[in-house]
Amino acid sequence: MADAALNNAVKARDELHEKIAEAAKQIEEWKAKAARAERFIADWEEFSGQTAPARAVAHEDVQVTEYADDIVERRMSAKAKNPKKEDVAKAAVEVIREHGEPMSRTEVRDALAEAGVVIHGTRPEVVLQTMLWRMNDVVAHIKGHGYWPADTPHPPSGYDPDAPDDDEEIDVLDEDTARLV
């Protein structure tokens, strides 16, 4: 009796492993097709100067293994080309001025995306932060408030572009960015 149960379990295990292998192969094919489509969309955006429509299903909503997801993300982000930091800083100043208040990194990223300036990478917010840090003569980061045009005073925070730099008041580099530089 135990032999029959064991045989059934072994048979079920083998069949399930075979199905898992088939499913994994199918998923890899879909991921390759998705990556190809992402590359085309990124190229189209670059050459057309337009932004493609948003995804119908957010990438984060698709449950896949972390390892496989990371591979696809690296492939896609390696092909996508980011705009020049000078262009990003100029666009950031425009959206910040329009907003009228200092903006967080996420708010700037979202506003830039709405304006058609898309930042690519596995961590787009960190890429944006690095770009803005390198353009700190155009965009300042006011600690506790957010990003603000570097040439414009912001009295509520005490930010004055004509005042001597004070590292304690204006934080232009956080730990994540420091590791990248």
C-alpha positions in Angstrom: 0.0 0.0 0.0 2.8 2.4 0.9 4.6 1.6 -2.4 1.5 2.6 -4.4 1.1 5.9 -2.5 4.8 6.6 -2.9 4.6 5.8 -6.6 1.6 8.1 -7.0 3.5 10.9 -5.2 6.6 10.4 -7.3 4.5 10.4 -10.5 2.6 13.6 -9.4 5.9 15.3 -8.5 7.4 14.5 -11.8 4.4 15.7 -13.7 4.3 18.9 -11.8 8.0 19.6 -12.3 7.4 19.0 -16.0 4.5 21.5 -16.0 6.6 24.0 -14.1 9.4 23.7 -16.6 6.9 24.2 -19.5 5.4 27.2 -17.8 8.8 28.7 -17.1 9.8 28.3 -20.7 6.5 30.0 -21.8 7.1 32.9 -19.3 10.6 33.4 -20.6 9.2 33.6 -24.2 6.6 36.2 -23.0 9.3 38.1 -21.2 11.5 38.2 -24.3 8.6 39.5 -26.4 7.7 42.1 -23.7 11.4 43.2 -23.5 11.4 43.5 -27.3 8.2 45.6 -27.2 9.7 47.8 -24.4 12.8 48.4 -26.5 10.7 49.4 -29.5 8.6 51.8 -27.3 11.7 53.3 -25.8 13.2 53.8 -29.3 9.9 55.2 -30.6 9.8 57.7 -27.7 13.4 58.8 -28.3 13.0 59.3 -32.0 9.4 60.7 -32.0 9.9 63.0 -29.0 6.5 61.7 -27.7 5.5 59.6 -24.7 3.8 56.3 -25.3 0.6 55.5 -23.5 0.9 54.1 -20.0 0.8 50.3 -19.5 -2.6 48.7 -19.3 -1.2 46.4 -16.5 1.4 47.8 -14.2 4.6 45.8 -14.3 4.6 45.5 -10.5 1.1 43.8 -10.6 2.5 40.9 -12.5 3.7 38.2 -10.1 6.9 36.6 -11.3 10.0 35.5 -9.5 12.3 38.3 -8.3 15.3 36.9 -10.2 13.5 36.7 -13.5 11.9 40.1 -13.0 15.3 41.6 -12.3 16.7 40.2 -15.5 13.9 41.6 -17.6 14.2 45.0 -15.9 17.9 45.2 -16.5 17.5 44.3 -20.1 14.8 46.9 -20.7 16.6 49.7 -18.7 19.9 48.9 -20.5 18.3 49.7 -23.8 16.4 52.8 -22.7 18.3 56.1 -23.1 17.7 58.8 -20.6 17.4 62.5 -21.5 20.4 64.8 -20.8 20.7 66.0 -17.2 20.6 69.6 -18.5 17.2 69.0 -20.2 15.9 67.2 -17.1 17.0 70.0 -14.8 15.4 72.6 -17.1 12.1 70.7 -17.3 12.2 70.1 -13.5 12.5 73.9 -12.9 9.5 74.4 -15.1 7.3 71.9 -13.3 8.5 73.2 -9.9 7.8 76.8 -10.8 4.3 75.8 -12.1 3.7 73.9 -8.8 4.7 77.0 -6.8 6.2 75.0 -3.9 9.2 72.8 -3.4 8.5 69.3 -4.6 9.7 65.8 -3.4 11.7 63.6 -5.7 8.6 61.5 -6.4 6.5 64.5 -7.2 9.2 65.8 -9.6 9.5 62.4 -11.3 5.7 62.1 -11.7 5.4 65.7 -13.0 8.2 65.2 -15.4 6.6 62.0 -16.7 3.3 63.9 -17.2 5.3 66.5 -19.2 6.8 63.7 -21.4 10.2 63.5 -19.7 10.7 59.9 -18.8 13.6 58.7 -16.6 14.6 55.1 -17.2 16.4 52.6 -15.0 15.8 50.1 -12.3 15.5 53.0 -9.8 14.3 56.0 -11.8 14.0 58.2 -8.7 17.7 57.6 -7.8 18.7 58.4 -11.5 16.6 61.6 -11.3 18.1 62.5 -7.9 21.7 62.0 -9.3 20.9 64.2 -12.4 19.5 67.0 -10.2 22.4 66.7 -7.8 24.8 67.2 -10.7 22.8 70.2 -11.8 22.6 71.8 -8.4 23.4 75.2 -9.9 19.9 74.9 -11.6 17.9 72.8 -9.1 18.6 73.0 -5.3 17.4 70.4 -2.8 16.2 72.2 0.3 16.4 69.8 3.3 12.9 69.1 4.7 11.2 70.9 1.8 12.2 69.4 -1.5 13.5 70.5 -4.9 13.4 74.2 -5.8 14.9 76.4 -8.6 18.4 77.2 -7.4 18.2 80.8 -8.5 15.0 81.6 -6.6 14.8 82.4 -2.9 12.3 80.4 -0.8 11.6 82.4 2.4 9.6 79.8 4.2 12.6 77.4 4.2 15.2 80.2 4.6 16.8 79.2 1.2 18.6 82.1 -0.4 20.7 81.5 -3.5 22.9 84.4 -2.7 23.8 83.2 0.8 27.0 81.2 1.3 26.5 77.5 1.1 25.7 75.8 4.4 25.7 72.0 4.2 23.5 71.8 7.3 20.7 73.8 5.7 20.8 72.5 2.1 21.2 68.7 1.6 22.2 68.1 -2.0 23.5 64.5 -1.5 21.9 61.6 0.4 23.4 58.2 1.1 22.1 56.5 -2.1 23.5 59.2 -4.3 26.8 59.3 -2.5 27.3 55.6 -3.3 26.6 56.3 -7.0 29.1 59.1 -7.3 
